[in-house]
Amino acid sequence: MKITVKCFSQVRYALEKDELSLELGPGKTTKDVEDLVREHANKKLDGVLFRTAVNRIYIKEPRELKDGDEVAFIPPVQGG
């Protein structure tokens, strides 16, 4: 299945991309995608907590993904 990952804030800076397209096998969850994103970030996201959204709806627990889903990991808001 193919999913899209939207990259915001620290995720965007760590991956140097606004968006990723990933091909995943069946049964993959948002947790699996988060693990892949963190791996690609080369430790730049260690210790950063995310809110997770699937198709623009926030979720509290990992969710199994379907072909065409859009996943976003939103770090805490920062300001100064």
CORJOWO-V696945 format. One line per field, one symbol per residue. psi: psi as a letter, one per 30 degrees, with the letter a starting at -180 (. if undefined). A space follows every 50 residues. Layout:
psi->???
This chain:
psi->lklkkkklbeeeeefhlfkkkkklllgkleeeeeeeeeeffhgfgkfkkl kkkkhgkklflkkkllkflkkkjjlkkll.
